[in-house]
Amino acid sequence: KIRVVYHGVESNLRGAKPLAGPVAPPYAVERGAELARFELGSSVILLARPGEVTLDASLAPGQPIRMGQGIGRIERR
């Protein structure tokens, strides 16, 4: 999705119609302020044999994970 901060409209909705025209009232944007964001979700799927990986115990199912965040460690045999 692409979400703008000044309007509740969302992109990529099934059956959505194009939205054209100005958004009233005009939205004031300060230099460096967020205007919009890409919401690029993904999933983490980890396959390992039993005992090969120890997951971080503080993680909960459905918890967001940021790119580069550690989720556990590989056990060396």
N, CA, C and O atoms as a Tripos MOL2 file, in Angstrom:
@<TRIPOS>MOLECULE
protein
  308   307    77     0     0
PROTEIN
NO_CHARGES

@<TRIPOS>ATOM
      1 N           0.8240   -1.1840    0.0000 N.3       1 LYS1
      2 CA          0.0000    0.0000    0.0000 C.3       1 LYS1
      3 C           0.8680    1.2470    0.0000 C.2       1 LYS1
      4 O           2.0410    1.2130    0.3730 O.2       1 LYS1
      5 N           0.2810    2.3170   -0.4160 N.am      2 ILE2
      6 CA          0.8710    3.6350   -0.2320 C.3       2 ILE2
      7 C          -0.1500    4.4180    0.5870 C.2       2 ILE2
      8 O          -1.3140    4.5200    0.1980 O.2       2 ILE2
      9 N           0.2780    4.9670    1.7080 N.am      3 ARG3
     10 CA         -0.6280    5.7180    2.5790 C.3       3 ARG3
     11 C          -0.1020    7.1400    2.7180 C.2       3 ARG3
     12 O           1.0710    7.3570    3.0200 O.2       3 ARG3
     13 N          -0.9920    8.1070    2.4910 N.am      4 VAL4
     14 CA         -0.6360    9.5160    2.6810 C.3       4 VAL4
     15 C          -1.1130    9.9440    4.0540 C.2       4 VAL4
     16 O          -2.1170    9.4310    4.5480 O.2       4 VAL4
     17 N          -0.4080   10.8800    4.6810 N.am      5 VAL5
     18 CA         -0.7280   11.2740    6.0470 C.3       5 VAL5
     19 C          -1.8980   12.2460    6.1350 C.2       5 VAL5
     20 O          -2.4330   12.4630    7.2220 O.2       5 VAL5
     21 N          -2.3020   12.8300    5.0250 N.am      6 TYR6
     22 CA         -3.3430   13.8490    5.0560 C.3       6 TYR6
     23 C          -4.7150   13.3610    4.6130 C.2       6 TYR6
     24 O          -5.6520   14.1570    4.5580 O.2       6 TYR6
     25 N          -4.8610   12.0750    4.2940 N.am      7 HIS7
     26 CA         -6.1390   11.5630    3.8080 C.3       7 HIS7
     27 C          -6.2480   10.0920    4.1700 C.2       7 HIS7
     28 O          -5.2420    9.3820    4.1810 O.2       7 HIS7
     29 N          -7.4520    9.6250    4.4640 N.am      8 GLY8
     30 CA         -7.6460    8.2400    4.8730 C.3       8 GLY8
     31 C          -7.7190    7.2350    3.7350 C.2       8 GLY8
     32 O          -7.8840    6.0420    3.9880 O.2       8 GLY8
     33 N          -7.6030    7.6780    2.4960 N.am      9 VAL9
     34 CA         -7.6880    6.7680    1.3620 C.3       9 VAL9
     35 C          -6.5000    5.8010    1.3680 C.2       9 VAL9
     36 O          -5.3890    6.1750    1.7430 O.2       9 VAL9
     37 N          -6.7470    4.5490    0.9480 N.am     10 GLU10
     38 CA         -5.6880    3.5430    0.8580 C.3      10 GLU10
     39 C          -5.6050    3.0380   -0.5750 C.2      10 GLU10
     40 O          -6.6200    2.9260   -1.2630 O.2      10 GLU10
     41 N          -4.4010    2.7360   -1.0150 N.am     11 SER11
     42 CA         -4.2210    2.1760   -2.3470 C.3      11 SER11
     43 C          -4.3440    0.6550   -2.2720 C.2      11 SER11
     44 O          -4.3320    0.0720   -1.1880 O.2      11 SER11
     45 N          -4.4590    0.0380   -3.4140 N.am     12 ASN12
     46 CA         -4.4480   -1.4200   -3.5550 C.3      12 ASN12
     47 C          -5.6120   -2.1230   -2.8570 C.2      12 ASN12
     48 O          -5.4630   -3.2550   -2.3980 O.2      12 ASN12
     49 N          -6.7590   -1.4680   -2.7750 N.am     13 LEU13
     50 CA         -7.9330   -2.1190   -2.2210 C.3      13 LEU13
     51 C          -8.7210   -2.7560   -3.3530 C.2      13 LEU13
     52 O          -8.9330   -2.1290   -4.3900 O.2      13 LEU13
     53 N          -9.1560   -3.9890   -3.1660 N.am     14 ARG14
     54 CA         -9.9140   -4.6930   -4.1960 C.3      14 ARG14
     55 C         -11.1870   -3.9030   -4.5200 C.2      14 ARG14
     56 O         -11.9340   -3.5340   -3.6130 O.2      14 ARG14
     57 N         -11.4310   -3.6490   -5.7800 N.am     15 GLY15
     58 CA        -12.6250   -2.9460   -6.2170 C.3      15 GLY15
     59 C         -12.5700   -1.4380   -6.0730 C.2      15 GLY15
     60 O         -13.5650   -0.7570   -6.3220 O.2      15 GLY15
     61 N         -11.4250   -0.9050   -5.6770 N.am     16 ALA16
     62 CA        -11.3110    0.5480   -5.4820 C.3      16 ALA16
     63 C         -11.3900    1.2810   -6.8210 C.2      16 ALA16
     64 O         -10.9710    0.7610   -7.8550 O.2      16 ALA16
     65 N         -11.9230    2.4680   -6.7840 N.am     17 LYS17
     66 CA        -12.0130    3.3260   -7.9720 C.3      17 LYS17
     67 C         -10.9280    4.3930   -7.8930 C.2      17 LYS17
     68 O         -10.5300    4.7880   -6.7980 O.2      17 LYS17
     69 N         -10.4390    4.8670   -9.0530 N.am     18 PRO18
     70 CA         -9.4350    5.9390   -9.0330 C.3      18 PRO18
     71 C          -9.9810    7.1760   -8.3300 C.2      18 PRO18
     72 O         -11.1620    7.5020   -8.4500 O.2      18 PRO18
     73 N          -9.1200    7.8520   -7.6030 N.am     19 LEU19
     74 CA         -9.4780    9.0810   -6.9050 C.3      19 LEU19
     75 C          -8.7060   10.2130   -7.5590 C.2      19 LEU19
     76 O          -7.4750   10.2050   -7.5810 O.2      19 LEU19
     77 N          -9.4290   11.1820   -8.0880 N.am     20 ALA20
     78 CA         -8.7730   12.3060   -8.7530 C.3      20 ALA20
     79 C          -9.3530   13.6020   -8.2130 C.2      20 ALA20
     80 O         -10.5260   13.6660   -7.8460 O.2      20 ALA20
     81 N          -8.5270   14.6200   -8.1690 N.am     21 GLY21
     82 CA         -8.9980   15.9250   -7.7360 C.3      21 GLY21
     83 C          -8.3160   16.3700   -6.4600 C.2      21 GLY21
     84 O          -7.6050   15.5950   -5.8210 O.2      21 GLY21
     85 N          -8.5350   17.6230   -6.0930 N.am     22 PRO22
     86 CA         -7.8690   18.1680   -4.9060 C.3      22 PRO22
     87 C          -8.4620   17.6060   -3.6140 C.2      22 PRO22
     88 O          -9.6230   17.2010   -3.5760 O.2      22 PRO22
     89 N          -7.6650   17.5890   -2.5790 N.am     23 VAL23
     90 CA         -8.1130   17.2220   -1.2450 C.3      23 VAL23
     91 C          -8.3000   18.5220   -0.4870 C.2      23 VAL23
     92 O          -7.3450   19.2790   -0.3120 O.2      23 VAL23
     93 N          -9.5170   18.7930   -0.0320 N.am     24 ALA24
     94 CA         -9.7880   20.0560    0.6600 C.3      24 ALA24
     95 C          -9.8140   19.8160    2.1630 C.2      24 ALA24
     96 O         -10.2940   18.7610    2.5770 O.2      24 ALA24
     97 N          -9.3450   20.6930    2.9810 N.am     25 PRO25
     98 CA         -8.5710   21.8780    2.6100 C.3      25 PRO25
     99 C          -7.1540   21.4810    2.2190 C.2      25 PRO25
    100 O          -6.7250   20.3660    2.5150 O.2      25 PRO25
    101 N          -6.4160   22.3800    1.5540 N.am     26 PRO26
    102 CA         -5.0270   22.0560    1.1980 C.3      26 PRO26
    103 C          -4.2310   21.6530    2.4440 C.2      26 PRO26
    104 O          -4.3880   22.2430    3.5130 O.2      26 PRO26
    105 N          -3.3910   20.6580    2.2900 N.am     27 TYR27
    106 CA         -2.5880   20.1300    3.3880 C.3      27 TYR27
    107 C          -1.2290   20.8320    3.4040 C.2      27 TYR27
    108 O          -0.4850   20.7850    2.4250 O.2      27 TYR27
    109 N          -0.9210   21.4710    4.5070 N.am     28 ALA28
    110 CA          0.3750   22.1540    4.6390 C.3      28 ALA28
    111 C           1.4380   21.1350    5.0290 C.2      28 ALA28
    112 O           1.2470   20.3400    5.9490 O.2      28 ALA28
    113 N           2.5530   21.1710    4.3230 N.am     29 VAL29
    114 CA          3.6520   20.2430    4.5920 C.3      29 VAL29
    115 C           4.8870   21.0440    4.9700 C.2      29 VAL29
    116 O           5.3270   21.9170    4.2210 O.2      29 VAL29
    117 N           5.4440   20.7400    6.1380 N.am     30 GLU30
    118 CA          6.6830   21.3950    6.5500 C.3      30 GLU30
    119 C           7.8680   20.6430    5.9710 C.2      30 GLU30
    120 O           7.8010   19.4340    5.7510 O.2      30 GLU30
    121 N           8.9320   21.3520    5.7320 N.am     31 ARG31
    122 CA         10.1390   20.7400    5.1830 C.3      31 ARG31
    123 C          10.5770   19.5850    6.0750 C.2      31 ARG31
    124 O          10.7150   19.7400    7.2880 O.2      31 ARG31
    125 N          10.7930   18.4360    5.4640 N.am     32 GLY32
    126 CA         11.2550   17.2520    6.1770 C.3      32 GLY32
    127 C          10.1530   16.4420    6.8450 C.2      32 GLY32
    128 O          10.4270   15.3820    7.4070 O.2      32 GLY32
    129 N           8.9030   16.9210    6.7940 N.am     33 ALA33
    130 CA          7.7950   16.1990    7.4190 C.3      33 ALA33
    131 C           7.3810   15.0130    6.5450 C.2      33 ALA33
    132 O           7.5670   15.0270    5.3280 O.2      33 ALA33
    133 N           6.8270   14.0080    7.1730 N.am     34 GLU34
    134 CA          6.3480   12.8400    6.4350 C.3      34 GLU34
    135 C           5.1480   13.2410    5.5820 C.2      34 GLU34
    136 O           4.2470   13.9330    6.0560 O.2      34 GLU34
    137 N           5.1400   12.8130    4.3440 N.am     35 LEU35
    138 CA          4.0420   13.0900    3.4320 C.3      35 LEU35
    139 C           3.2710   11.7990    3.1390 C.2      35 LEU35
    140 O           2.0410   11.7890    3.1080 O.2      35 LEU35
    141 N           4.0150   10.7160    2.9260 N.am     36 ALA36
    142 CA          3.3970    9.4280    2.6160 C.3      36 ALA36
    143 C           4.3830    8.3260    2.9790 C.2      36 ALA36
    144 O           5.5600    8.5770    3.2390 O.2      36 ALA36
    145 N           3.8700    7.0990    2.9910 N.am     37 ARG37
    146 CA          4.7530    5.9640    3.2870 C.3      37 ARG37
    147 C           4.3100    4.7410    2.4810 C.2      37 ARG37
    148 O           3.1290    4.5510    2.1920 O.2      37 ARG37
    149 N           5.2830    3.9390    2.1380 N.am     38 PHE38
    150 CA          5.0090    2.6420    1.5330 C.3      38 PHE38
    151 C           4.8550    1.6500    2.6640 C.2      38 PHE38
    152 O           5.6960    1.6040    3.5620 O.2      38 PHE38
    153 N           3.8080    0.8620    2.6400 N.am     39 GLU39
    154 CA          3.6020   -0.1670    3.6490 C.3      39 GLU39
    155 C           3.8700   -1.5140    2.9860 C.2      39 GLU39
    156 O           2.9710   -2.1580    2.4460 O.2      39 GLU39
    157 N           5.1160   -1.9090    3.0460 N.am     40 LEU40
    158 CA          5.5560   -3.1300    2.3910 C.3      40 LEU40
    159 C           5.6820   -4.2440    3.4250 C.2      40 LEU40
    160 O           6.7530   -4.4330    4.0010 O.2      40 LEU40
    161 N           4.6420   -4.9520    3.6560 N.am     41 GLY41
    162 CA          4.6840   -6.0390    4.6260 C.3      41 GLY41
    163 C           5.3820   -7.2490    4.0490 C.2      41 GLY41
    164 O           5.4820   -7.4000    2.8310 O.2      41 GLY41
    165 N           5.8570   -8.0980    4.9110 N.am     42 SER42
    166 CA          6.4480   -9.3510    4.4700 C.3      42 SER42
    167 C           6.3680  -10.3430    5.6200 C.2      42 SER42
    168 O           5.9640   -9.9960    6.7300 O.2      42 SER42
    169 N           6.7440  -11.5380    5.3520 N.am     43 SER43
    170 CA          6.7360  -12.5930    6.3580 C.3      43 SER43
    171 C           8.1350  -13.1250    6.5450 C.2      43 SER43
    172 O           8.9600  -13.0690    5.6330 O.2      43 SER43
    173 N           8.4000  -13.6420    7.7270 N.am     44 VAL44
    174 CA          9.6640  -14.3120    7.9970 C.3      44 VAL44
    175 C           9.3500  -15.7830    8.1680 C.2      44 VAL44
    176 O           8.5610  -16.1570    9.0350 O.2      44 VAL44
    177 N           9.9620  -16.6190    7.3480 N.am     45 ILE45
    178 CA          9.7950  -18.0600    7.4530 C.3      45 ILE45
    179 C          11.1750  -18.6530    7.6670 C.2      45 ILE45
    180 O          12.0690  -18.4750    6.8400 O.2      45 ILE45
    181 N          11.3470  -19.3450    8.7550 N.am     46 LEU46
    182 CA         12.6380  -19.9140    9.1080 C.3      46 LEU46
    183 C          12.4900  -21.4200    9.2170 C.2      46 LEU46
    184 O          11.6930  -21.9150   10.0150 O.2      46 LEU46
    185 N          13.2540  -22.1490    8.4170 N.am     47 LEU47
    186 CA         13.2390  -23.6090    8.4610 C.3      47 LEU47
    187 C          14.5810  -24.0960    8.9790 C.2      47 LEU47
    188 O          15.6340  -23.7150    8.4660 O.2      47 LEU47
    189 N          14.5340  -24.9370    9.9930 N.am     48 ALA48
    190 CA         15.7700  -25.4880   10.5580 C.3      48 ALA48
    191 C          15.4400  -26.8110   11.2300 C.2      48 ALA48
    192 O          14.3020  -27.0590   11.6280 O.2      48 ALA48
    193 N          16.4550  -27.6500   11.3460 N.am     49 ARG49
    194 CA         16.2850  -28.9150   12.0720 C.3      49 ARG49
    195 C          16.1770  -28.6310   13.5660 C.2      49 ARG49
    196 O          16.7060  -27.6280   14.0450 O.2      49 ARG49
    197 N          15.5050  -29.4920   14.2980 N.am     50 PRO50
    198 CA         15.4030  -29.3060   15.7480 C.3      50 PRO50
    199 C          16.7920  -29.1610   16.3850 C.2      50 PRO50
    200 O          17.6980  -29.9380   16.0870 O.2      50 PRO50
    201 N          16.9500  -28.1750   17.2510 N.am     51 GLY51
    202 CA         18.2060  -27.9560   17.9630 C.3      51 GLY51
    203 C          19.2180  -27.0980   17.2230 C.2      51 GLY51
    204 O          20.2430  -26.7410   17.8040 O.2      51 GLY51
    205 N          18.9710  -26.7510   15.9590 N.am     52 GLU52
    206 CA         19.9240  -25.9470   15.1920 C.3      52 GLU52
    207 C          19.7810  -24.4510   15.4290 C.2      52 GLU52
    208 O          20.7340  -23.7010   15.2190 O.2      52 GLU52
    209 N          18.6100  -24.0080   15.8600 N.am     53 VAL53
    210 CA         18.3460  -22.5810   16.0200 C.3      53 VAL53
    211 C          17.6890  -22.3370   17.3720 C.2      53 VAL53
    212 O          16.7980  -23.0780   17.7850 O.2      53 VAL53
    213 N          18.1380  -21.2900   18.0530 N.am     54 THR54
    214 CA         17.4820  -20.8270   19.2770 C.3      54 THR54
    215 C          16.8790  -19.4670   18.9730 C.2      54 THR54
    216 O          17.5930  -18.5160   18.6580 O.2      54 THR54
    217 N          15.5400  -19.3820   19.0710 N.am     55 LEU55
    218 CA         14.8560  -18.1220   18.7820 C.3      55 LEU55
    219 C          14.8780  -17.2150   19.9930 C.2      55 LEU55
    220 O          14.9240  -17.6810   21.1320 O.2      55 LEU55
    221 N          14.8450  -15.9130   19.7420 N.am     56 ASP56
    222 CA         14.7870  -14.9100   20.7930 C.3      56 ASP56
    223 C          13.4760  -15.0900   21.5610 C.2      56 ASP56
    224 O          12.3990  -14.9540   20.9800 O.2      56 ASP56
    225 N          13.5550  -15.3930   22.8520 N.am     57 ALA57
    226 CA         12.3790  -15.6800   23.6680 C.3      57 ALA57
    227 C          11.4710  -14.4690   23.8470 C.2      57 ALA57
    228 O          10.3080  -14.6340   24.2160 O.2      57 ALA57
    229 N          11.9670  -13.2550   23.5950 N.am     58 SER58
    230 CA         11.1430  -12.0640   23.7840 C.3      58 SER58
    231 C          10.2160  -11.8000   22.5950 C.2      58 SER58
    232 O           9.3480  -10.9310   22.6740 O.2      58 SER58
    233 N          10.3920  -12.5430   21.4890 N.am     59 LEU59
    234 CA          9.5310  -12.3530   20.3200 C.3      59 LEU59
    235 C           8.2090  -13.0810   20.5100 C.2      59 LEU59
    236 O           8.1790  -14.1960   21.0320 O.2      59 LEU59
    237 N           7.1130  -12.4500   20.0860 N.am     60 ALA60
    238 CA          5.7840  -13.0510   20.1870 C.3      60 ALA60
    239 C           5.2150  -13.2480   18.7870 C.2      60 ALA60
    240 O           5.5440  -12.4850   17.8790 O.2      60 ALA60
    241 N           4.3630  -14.2620   18.5960 N.am     61 PRO61
    242 CA          3.7320  -14.4460   17.2810 C.3      61 PRO61
    243 C           2.9930  -13.1830   16.8520 C.2      61 PRO61
    244 O           2.2620  -12.5840   17.6410 O.2      61 PRO61
    245 N           3.1900  -12.7810   15.5890 N.am     62 GLY62
    246 CA          2.5510  -11.5930   15.0550 C.3      62 GLY62
    247 C           3.2550  -10.2900   15.3610 C.2      62 GLY62
    248 O           2.8350   -9.2290   14.8960 O.2      62 GLY62
    249 N           4.3290  -10.3600   16.1430 N.am     63 GLN63
    250 CA          5.0760   -9.1460   16.4990 C.3      63 GLN63
    251 C           5.8350   -8.6300   15.2850 C.2      63 GLN63
    252 O           6.4940   -9.4130   14.6010 O.2      63 GLN63
    253 N           5.7620   -7.3250   14.9950 N.am     64 PRO64
    254 CA          6.5330   -6.7820   13.8750 C.3      64 PRO64
    255 C           8.0360   -6.9360   14.1180 C.2      64 PRO64
    256 O           8.5110   -6.8130   15.2470 O.2      64 PRO64
    257 N           8.7650   -7.2050   13.0530 N.am     65 ILE65
    258 CA         10.2220   -7.3280   13.1120 C.3      65 ILE65
    259 C          10.7950   -6.3600   12.0900 C.2      65 ILE65
    260 O          10.3330   -6.3200   10.9490 O.2      65 ILE65
    261 N          11.7770   -5.5920   12.4770 N.am     66 ARG66
    262 CA         12.4020   -4.6240   11.5770 C.3      66 ARG66
    263 C          13.5480   -5.2800   10.8110 C.2      66 ARG66
    264 O          14.1920   -6.2110   11.2940 O.2      66 ARG66
    265 N          13.7830   -4.7680    9.6040 N.am     67 MET67
    266 CA         14.8740   -5.2890    8.7890 C.3      67 MET67
    267 C          16.1790   -5.2000    9.5720 C.2      67 MET67
    268 O          16.5030   -4.1530   10.1320 O.2      67 MET67
    269 N          16.9140   -6.2830    9.6080 N.am     68 GLY68
    270 CA         18.1950   -6.3280   10.3050 C.3      68 GLY68
    271 C          18.0850   -6.7190   11.7660 C.2      68 GLY68
    272 O          19.1050   -6.9460   12.4160 O.2      68 GLY68
    273 N          16.8860   -6.8040   12.2950 N.am     69 GLN69
    274 CA         16.6930   -7.1750   13.7030 C.3      69 GLN69
    275 C          16.9900   -8.6600   13.8760 C.2      69 GLN69
    276 O          16.5350   -9.4850   13.0840 O.2      69 GLN69
    277 N          17.7460   -8.9950   14.9030 N.am     70 GLY70
    278 CA         18.0360  -10.3970   15.2040 C.3      70 GLY70
    279 C          16.8060  -11.1010   15.7330 C.2      70 GLY70
    280 O          16.0430  -10.5260   16.5100 O.2      70 GLY70
    281 N          16.6030  -12.3580   15.3160 N.am     71 ILE71
    282 CA         15.4640  -13.1250   15.7970 C.3      71 ILE71
    283 C          15.9140  -14.3880   16.5350 C.2      71 ILE71
    284 O          15.0800  -15.1280   17.0570 O.2      71 ILE71
    285 N          17.1970  -14.6320   16.5810 N.am     72 GLY72
    286 CA         17.7120  -15.8160   17.2510 C.3      72 GLY72
    287 C          19.1590  -16.0430   16.8970 C.2      72 GLY72
    288 O          19.8450  -15.1520   16.3970 O.2      72 GLY72
    289 N          19.6160  -17.2640   17.1680 N.am     73 ARG73
    290 CA         21.0000  -17.5960   16.8120 C.3      73 ARG73
    291 C          21.0990  -19.0290   16.3490 C.2      73 ARG73
    292 O          20.3130  -19.8870   16.7520 O.2      73 ARG73
    293 N          22.0740  -19.2770   15.4980 N.am     74 ILE74
    294 CA         22.3400  -20.6160   14.9940 C.3      74 ILE74
    295 C          23.2780  -21.3090   15.9700 C.2      74 ILE74
    296 O          24.3070  -20.7570   16.3580 O.2      74 ILE74
    297 N          22.9150  -22.5080   16.3550 N.am     75 GLU75
    298 CA         23.7420  -23.2890   17.2880 C.3      75 GLU75
    299 C          24.7830  -24.0530   16.4880 C.2      75 GLU75
    300 O          24.4340  -24.8500   15.6170 O.2      75 GLU75
    301 N          26.0490  -23.8190   16.7720 N.am     76 ARG76
    302 CA         27.1450  -24.5350   16.0890 C.3      76 ARG76
    303 C          27.3250  -25.8940   16.7320 C.2      76 ARG76
    304 O          27.3030  -26.0150   17.9570 O.2      76 ARG76
    305 N          27.5010  -26.9040   15.9210 N.am     77 ARG77
    306 CA         27.6960  -28.2640   16.4540 C.3      77 ARG77
    307 C          29.1370  -28.6520   16.3810 C.2      77 ARG77
    308 O          29.5000  -29.7580   16.7810 O.2      77 ARG77
@<TRIPOS>BOND
     1     1     2 1
     2     2     3 1
     3     3     4 2
     4     3     5 am
     5     5     6 1
     6     6     7 1
     7     7     8 2
     8     7     9 am
     9     9    10 1
    10    10    11 1
    11    11    12 2
    12    11    13 am
    13    13    14 1
    14    14    15 1
    15    15    16 2
    16    15    17 am
    17    17    18 1
    18    18    19 1
    19    19    20 2
    20    19    21 am
    21    21    22 1
    22    22    23 1
    23    23    24 2
    24    23    25 am
    25    25    26 1
    26    26    27 1
    27    27    28 2
    28    27    29 am
    29    29    30 1
    30    30    31 1
    31    31    32 2
    32    31    33 am
    33    33    34 1
    34    34    35 1
    35    35    36 2
    36    35    37 am
    37    37    38 1
    38    38    39 1
    39    39    40 2
    40    39    41 am
    41    41    42 1
    42    42    43 1
    43    43    44 2
    44    43    45 am
    45    45    46 1
    46    46    47 1
    47    47    48 2
    48    47    49 am
    49    49    50 1
    50    50    51 1
    51    51    52 2
    52    51    53 am
    53    53    54 1
    54    54    55 1
    55    55    56 2
    56    55    57 am
    57    57    58 1
    58    58    59 1
    59    59    60 2
    60    59    61 am
    61    61    62 1
    62    62    63 1
    63    63    64 2
    64    63    65 am
    65    65    66 1
    66    66    67 1
    67    67    68 2
    68    67    69 am
    69    69    70 1
    70    70    71 1
    71    71    72 2
    72    71    73 am
    73    73    74 1
    74    74    75 1
    75    75    76 2
    76    75    77 am
    77    77    78 1
    78    78    79 1
    79    79    80 2
    80    79    81 am
    81    81    82 1
    82    82    83 1
    83    83    84 2
    84    83    85 am
    85    85    86 1
    86    86    87 1
    87    87    88 2
    88    87    89 am
    89    89    90 1
    90    90    91 1
    91    91    92 2
    92    91    93 am
    93    93    94 1
    94    94    95 1
    95    95    96 2
    96    95    97 am
    97    97    98 1
    98    98    99 1
    99    99   100 2
   100    99   101 am
   101   101   102 1
   102   102   103 1
   103   103   104 2
   104   103   105 am
   105   105   106 1
   106   106   107 1
   107   107   108 2
   108   107   109 am
   109   109   110 1
   110   110   111 1
   111   111   112 2
   112   111   113 am
   113   113   114 1
   114   114   115 1
   115   115   116 2
   116   115   117 am
   117   117   118 1
   118   118   119 1
   119   119   120 2
   120   119   121 am
   121   121   122 1
   122   122   123 1
   123   123   124 2
   124   123   125 am
   125   125   126 1
   126   126   127 1
   127   127   128 2
   128   127   129 am
   129   129   130 1
   130   130   131 1
   131   131   132 2
   132   131   133 am
   133   133   134 1
   134   134   135 1
   135   135   136 2
   136   135   137 am
   137   137   138 1
   138   138   139 1
   139   139   140 2
   140   139   141 am
   141   141   142 1
   142   142   143 1
   143   143   144 2
   144   143   145 am
   145   145   146 1
   146   146   147 1
   147   147   148 2
   148   147   149 am
   149   149   150 1
   150   150   151 1
   151   151   152 2
   152   151   153 am
   153   153   154 1
   154   154   155 1
   155   155   156 2
   156   155   157 am
   157   157   158 1
   158   158   159 1
   159   159   160 2
   160   159   161 am
   161   161   162 1
   162   162   163 1
   163   163   164 2
   164   163   165 am
   165   165   166 1
   166   166   167 1
   167   167   168 2
   168   167   169 am
   169   169   170 1
   170   170   171 1
   171   171   172 2
   172   171   173 am
   173   173   174 1
   174   174   175 1
   175   175   176 2
   176   175   177 am
   177   177   178 1
   178   178   179 1
   179   179   180 2
   180   179   181 am
   181   181   182 1
   182   182   183 1
   183   183   184 2
   184   183   185 am
   185   185   186 1
   186   186   187 1
   187   187   188 2
   188   187   189 am
   189   189   190 1
   190   190   191 1
   191   191   192 2
   192   191   193 am
   193   193   194 1
   194   194   195 1
   195   195   196 2
   196   195   197 am
   197   197   198 1
   198   198   199 1
   199   199   200 2
   200   199   201 am
   201   201   202 1
   202   202   203 1
   203   203   204 2
   204   203   205 am
   205   205   206 1
   206   206   207 1
   207   207   208 2
   208   207   209 am
   209   209   210 1
   210   210   211 1
   211   211   212 2
   212   211   213 am
   213   213   214 1
   214   214   215 1
   215   215   216 2
   216   215   217 am
   217   217   218 1
   218   218   219 1
   219   219   220 2
   220   219   221 am
   221   221   222 1
   222   222   223 1
   223   223   224 2
   224   223   225 am
   225   225   226 1
   226   226   227 1
   227   227   228 2
   228   227   229 am
   229   229   230 1
   230   230   231 1
   231   231   232 2
   232   231   233 am
   233   233   234 1
   234   234   235 1
   235   235   236 2
   236   235   237 am
   237   237   238 1
   238   238   239 1
   239   239   240 2
   240   239   241 am
   241   241   242 1
   242   242   243 1
   243   243   244 2
   244   243   245 am
   245   245   246 1
   246   246   247 1
   247   247   248 2
   248   247   249 am
   249   249   250 1
   250   250   251 1
   251   251   252 2
   252   251   253 am
   253   253   254 1
   254   254   255 1
   255   255   256 2
   256   255   257 am
   257   257   258 1
   258   258   259 1
   259   259   260 2
   260   259   261 am
   261   261   262 1
   262   262   263 1
   263   263   264 2
   264   263   265 am
   265   265   266 1
   266   266   267 1
   267   267   268 2
   268   267   269 am
   269   269   270 1
   270   270   271 1
   271   271   272 2
   272   271   273 am
   273   273   274 1
   274   274   275 1
   275   275   276 2
   276   275   277 am
   277   277   278 1
   278   278   279 1
   279   279   280 2
   280   279   281 am
   281   281   282 1
   282   282   283 1
   283   283   284 2
   284   283   285 am
   285   285   286 1
   286   286   287 1
   287   287   288 2
   288   287   289 am
   289   289   290 1
   290   290   291 1
   291   291   292 2
   292   291   293 am
   293   293   294 1
   294   294   295 1
   295   295   296 2
   296   295   297 am
   297   297   298 1
   298   298   299 1
   299   299   300 2
   300   299   301 am
   301   301   302 1
   302   302   303 1
   303   303   304 2
   304   303   305 am
   305   305   306 1
   306   306   307 1
   307   307   308 2
@<TRIPOS>SUBSTRUCTURE
     1 LYS1         2 RESIDUE 1 A LYS
     2 ILE2         6 RESIDUE 1 A ILE
     3 ARG3        10 RESIDUE 1 A ARG
     4 VAL4        14 RESIDUE 1 A VAL
     5 VAL5        18 RESIDUE 1 A VAL
     6 TYR6        22 RESIDUE 1 A TYR
     7 HIS7        26 RESIDUE 1 A HIS
     8 GLY8        30 RESIDUE 1 A GLY
     9 VAL9        34 RESIDUE 1 A VAL
    10 GLU10       38 RESIDUE 1 A GLU
    11 SER11       42 RESIDUE 1 A SER
    12 ASN12       46 RESIDUE 1 A ASN
    13 LEU13       50 RESIDUE 1 A LEU
    14 ARG14       54 RESIDUE 1 A ARG
    15 GLY15       58 RESIDUE 1 A GLY
    16 ALA16       62 RESIDUE 1 A ALA
    17 LYS17       66 RESIDUE 1 A LYS
    18 PRO18       70 RESIDUE 1 A PRO
    19 LEU19       74 RESIDUE 1 A LEU
    20 ALA20       78 RESIDUE 1 A ALA
    21 GLY21       82 RESIDUE 1 A GLY
    22 PRO22       86 RESIDUE 1 A PRO
    23 VAL23       90 RESIDUE 1 A VAL
    24 ALA24       94 RESIDUE 1 A ALA
    25 PRO25       98 RESIDUE 1 A PRO
    26 PRO26      102 RESIDUE 1 A PRO
    27 TYR27      106 RESIDUE 1 A TYR
    28 ALA28      110 RESIDUE 1 A ALA
    29 VAL29      114 RESIDUE 1 A VAL
    30 GLU30      118 RESIDUE 1 A GLU
    31 ARG31      122 RESIDUE 1 A ARG
    32 GLY32      126 RESIDUE 1 A GLY
    33 ALA33      130 RESIDUE 1 A ALA
    34 GLU34      134 RESIDUE 1 A GLU
    35 LEU35      138 RESIDUE 1 A LEU
    36 ALA36      142 RESIDUE 1 A ALA
    37 ARG37      146 RESIDUE 1 A ARG
    38 PHE38      150 RESIDUE 1 A PHE
    39 GLU39      154 RESIDUE 1 A GLU
    40 LEU40      158 RESIDUE 1 A LEU
    41 GLY41      162 RESIDUE 1 A GLY
    42 SER42      166 RESIDUE 1 A SER
    43 SER43      170 RESIDUE 1 A SER
    44 VAL44      174 RESIDUE 1 A VAL
    45 ILE45      178 RESIDUE 1 A ILE
    46 LEU46      182 RESIDUE 1 A LEU
    47 LEU47      186 RESIDUE 1 A LEU
    48 ALA48      190 RESIDUE 1 A ALA
    49 ARG49      194 RESIDUE 1 A ARG
    50 PRO50      198 RESIDUE 1 A PRO
    51 GLY51      202 RESIDUE 1 A GLY
    52 GLU52      206 RESIDUE 1 A GLU
    53 VAL53      210 RESIDUE 1 A VAL
    54 THR54      214 RESIDUE 1 A THR
    55 LEU55      218 RESIDUE 1 A LEU
    56 ASP56      222 RESIDUE 1 A ASP
    57 ALA57      226 RESIDUE 1 A ALA
    58 SER58      230 RESIDUE 1 A SER
    59 LEU59      234 RESIDUE 1 A LEU
    60 ALA60      238 RESIDUE 1 A ALA
    61 PRO61      242 RESIDUE 1 A PRO
    62 GLY62      246 RESIDUE 1 A GLY
    63 GLN63      250 RESIDUE 1 A GLN
    64 PRO64      254 RESIDUE 1 A PRO
    65 ILE65      258 RESIDUE 1 A ILE
    66 ARG66      262 RESIDUE 1 A ARG
    67 MET67      266 RESIDUE 1 A MET
    68 GLY68      270 RESIDUE 1 A GLY
    69 GLN69      274 RESIDUE 1 A GLN
    70 GLY70      278 RESIDUE 1 A GLY
    71 ILE71      282 RESIDUE 1 A ILE
    72 GLY72      286 RESIDUE 1 A GLY
    73 ARG73      290 RESIDUE 1 A ARG
    74 ILE74      294 RESIDUE 1 A ILE
    75 GLU75      298 RESIDUE 1 A GLU
    76 ARG76      302 RESIDUE 1 A ARG
    77 ARG77      306 RESIDUE 1 A ARG
